[in-house]
């Protein structure tokens, strides 16, 4: 009787332990529709194994990225029990994140270097609308300071000042956006728009050297790309072109051309 009682107690304890385990598993690693879909697809496709990525929560509340793998039996009767194996990839994920940060830093350094080369031209580009704004405001003050104030002329000067100030602000916003610390964000963009933004960046340098910049881009062409990265590459190529023109004594027209055309079914070719 004592032995039987002991056996019943052990069995009850085992059931309690099993119940606790599944309750904890449900809380720490809840069902995942994407993971379940992968398993079902692999079963229907007759594969012998499948794997995927997800996260689980530890007993201390820490979120852990894992890769799970499951072996699929060939005998349907053995589907009563499947074994899943989980591998902690926290260190791998941290290395990937660090690598992405380093790449972003390198890209930003490249953009700052490009702006550094164009610093004198960009400063001149910003100083122009600022000087025009000051001139317009002084003109408005003179129109108002007369014995018979000319309100219409003063308002016209104020409107001019507002337009020039807006131009200076737009230039600053473009430069700040170009040098910001932002992650790579590939999006479907208009190729013509990206080319125009790159030309905008180097246009002061081109004008200072009397170099004409032409574009040949179909307005319908679109490209999946990070805007800043492509803008940076085109800006460097255009700047190289400006330096090449400056270094030659060729009397032909001083002209840079940016041409974009489809290359195959899935790529665009940018030519400077």
SVG drawing of the C-alpha trace seen along z (x, -y; Angstrom):
<svg xmlns="http://www.w3.org/2000/svg" viewBox="-2 -113 47 115">
<polyline fill="none" stroke="black" stroke-width="0.4" points="0.0,0.0 2.8,-2.4 4.6,-1.4 1.4,-2.0 0.9,-5.3 4.5,-6.4 4.0,-5.5 0.8,-7.5 2.5,-10.5 5.4,-10.3 3.0,-10.1 1.1,-13.1 4.3,-15.0 5.3,-14.1 2.0,-15.3 2.4,-18.6 5.9,-19.0 4.8,-18.3 1.9,-20.7 4.3,-23.4 6.7,-22.8 4.0,-23.3 2.5,-26.3 6.0,-27.9 6.7,-27.0 3.5,-28.5 4.4,-31.8 8.0,-31.9 7.8,-30.5 4.2,-31.1 2.9,-29.6 4.2,-31.4 2.1,-31.3 5.2,-31.9 7.1,-29.0 4.0,-26.7 3.6,-27.6 7.2,-26.6 6.7,-23.3 3.5,-22.5 4.9,-23.6 7.9,-21.3 5.6,-18.4 3.5,-18.8 6.6,-19.2 8.0,-16.0 11.1,-17.6 13.2,-15.9 13.9,-19.0 13.0,-22.7 14.3,-25.6 13.5,-29.3 14.3,-32.2 12.3,-33.7 12.7,-34.9 12.0,-33.3 11.8,-34.8 14.0,-33.5 12.8,-32.9 14.5,-36.2 12.6,-38.1 15.5,-38.4 14.6,-38.2 16.8,-35.8 17.0,-35.5 17.1,-31.8 17.4,-29.6 15.1,-26.5 15.4,-23.3 13.1,-20.3 13.7,-16.9 10.7,-15.5 10.2,-11.7 9.4,-9.8 6.9,-7.6 3.6,-9.5 3.1,-7.4 6.1,-9.1 4.5,-12.5 3.0,-11.9 6.2,-13.5 8.5,-16.0 11.8,-17.2 12.7,-20.8 16.2,-22.1 16.9,-25.8 20.3,-27.6 21.0,-30.9 22.2,-33.4 22.5,-36.4 26.2,-36.9 25.8,-36.4 22.9,-39.0 25.0,-41.4 27.9,-41.1 25.5,-41.7 24.2,-44.8 27.7,-46.1 28.6,-45.5 25.5,-47.5 26.5,-50.3 30.1,-50.3 28.8,-50.4 26.5,-53.3 29.4,-55.2 31.6,-54.5 28.8,-55.7 28.3,-58.9 32.0,-59.5 32.1,-59.3 29.2,-61.8 30.9,-64.2 34.1,-63.9 32.2,-64.7 30.6,-67.7 34.1,-68.7 35.3,-68.8 32.3,-71.0 32.5,-73.2 33.6,-76.4 30.9,-76.1 28.2,-75.1 29.1,-78.1 28.8,-80.4 25.5,-78.8 24.1,-79.5 25.5,-83.0 23.7,-84.1 20.2,-83.7 21.2,-85.1 22.7,-88.2 19.7,-88.6 17.4,-88.3 19.3,-91.1 19.2,-93.3 15.5,-92.8 14.8,-93.6 16.9,-96.8 15.0,-97.8 11.7,-97.3 13.0,-99.4 13.9,-102.2 10.5,-102.1 8.8,-102.4 11.1,-105.1 10.2,-107.6 8.0,-110.7 5.3,-108.9 5.8,-105.2 5.3,-103.0 3.6,-100.0 3.3,-98.1 7.0,-98.3 7.9,-97.4 5.6,-94.3 7.2,-93.3 10.6,-93.5 9.4,-91.5 8.0,-88.8 11.4,-88.6 13.1,-88.3 10.8,-85.4 11.5,-83.6 15.3,-83.9 15.1,-82.8 13.1,-79.8 15.8,-78.9 18.6,-79.1 16.5,-76.9 15.9,-74.4 19.7,-74.2 20.4,-73.6 17.7,-70.9 19.1,-69.1 22.7,-69.1 21.5,-68.1 19.6,-65.2 22.6,-64.1 24.9,-64.0 22.5,-62.5 23.3,-59.3 20.5,-57.2 20.4,-53.4 20.2,-52.0 16.6,-52.2 16.1,-50.7 12.9,-52.1 11.4,-52.2 12.3,-55.7 12.2,-57.7 15.6,-57.4 15.2,-60.9 14.5,-62.3 17.7,-60.7 19.8,-62.0 18.4,-65.5 19.2,-65.5 22.8,-64.4 23.2,-67.2 21.7,-69.7 24.6,-68.8 27.4,-69.5 25.7,-72.2 27.5,-75.1 30.9,-73.5 29.8,-73.0 28.5,-76.6 31.7,-78.0 33.7,-76.3 31.2,-77.0 30.4,-73.3 27.0,-72.4 25.3,-69.3 22.8,-67.4 20.6,-64.5 19.0,-61.7 16.7,-59.8 13.3,-58.4 10.8,-59.8 9.2,-56.3 12.3,-54.5 12.2,-53.5 14.9,-51.8 14.9,-50.0 17.8,-51.7 18.9,-53.7 18.6,-57.3 21.6,-58.7 23.9,-55.9 23.1,-56.3 23.2,-60.1 26.6,-59.8 27.9,-57.6 26.6,-59.9 27.9,-62.9 31.4,-61.4 31.3,-60.5 30.1,-64.0 32.8,-65.6 35.4,-63.4 34.0,-64.5 34.3,-68.2 37.9,-67.6 38.6,-65.8 37.2,-68.6 39.3,-71.1 42.5,-69.1 42.1,-69.1 42.8,-71.8 40.3,-70.5 38.4,-73.4 35.2,-71.4 32.1,-72.2 32.5,-71.8 29.7,-69.3 28.8,-66.5 26.1,-64.1 24.2,-61.6 22.4,-58.9 20.2,-56.2 19.0,-53.2 17.6,-49.7 20.1,-46.9 18.3,-43.5 15.0,-43.0 16.0,-43.8 18.7,-46.5 19.4,-50.1 22.7,-51.4 23.8,-54.8 26.4,-56.5 28.3,-59.7"/>
</svg>
